[in-house]
Amino acid sequence: MTRSIFRIAVITAAFLMVPAVAMLFTNEVNWGPGDFLTMGALLFGSGLAYVLITRNIVGRAARIAVGAGLAIVVLTVWAELAVGIF
């Protein structure tokens, strides 16, 4: 379990490096500390939820369905936070 948590943390940090590096090269990306914390919590939380939900699921199709469902939720929350769709 701790190996999974470490992997989730590393992947979350890798995703957060994209806007951090983009901020060095352009003024189009303007994230503050709160933005990084919010997105980090969203990514880490969804990764942890996936691991916890699928740890007892054997079938590959069910794992893919859980992953797709979580991805839809993450993208919806991200879009809402970014531009306020709803």
N, C-alpha and C positions, 0 to 999 in steps of 0.2 A: 504494500500500500504506500509506503513512503517513497518507493521508487516512482510510482505513478504520480504522486504529488510533486516530486522533483521535476519529472518530465513536463507536467502541466505548467509549473512555474517557469521553466526554461522556454517553453513554447510561447507562453504569455509575454515574457520579456522580449522574445524575438519579434513578435507581432508589434509590440510597443516601440521597438527600435525603428520601425518604418516611419512613423510620424516624427520621431525624435531626429532622425537623420534628415528627413525632408525639411524640417524647420531650419536646418543649417544652410540649405541651398535656396530656399524660396520663402517669400513672405506670404504665400498663399496658405500655408499651414501655420496656424497660430494656436497651439494647444498650451494650456496652463497646467499647473500641478493637479488641479481638480479634475481636469480632463483625463490625464494619465491615470489617476487613481480610480476614476469611474470606469474607464475602459479596462483597466487591469482587473478590477473586481468583477466586471462583467465576463471577461474572458476566462479568468481563473475559476470563477464560480460555475460557469457553464462546463468547463473541462472537468471540474471536480464532480459536478452533477452527473456528467456522462459516465465517469468511472464508477461512481457509487450505484447508479441505476443499472449499468450493464455488468456489474461484477458477478451476478448470478444468472445472467442470460446466456444461454448456450448458442442459440441460433444466430447465424450471421445476418439474416434478413431482419431480425428483431433489433439487432445492434445498429444496423444501418438506419432503421426507422427511428430509433431513439436519437441517433445523431442528427438525422434530418430534422426531426422535431425541435431539438435544441438549437440547431442552426437557424431555423425559422424564427424562433423566439429571440435569439441574440440579434439577428438582423433587424427584426421589428423594433426591439428596444433601442438599438443603435440608431436607426432611422428616426425614431421619435426624439431621442436626445439630440440628434444632429440638427434636424430641421423642424421638428414638431408636426408630424403628419396628422396626428389624431387630435 
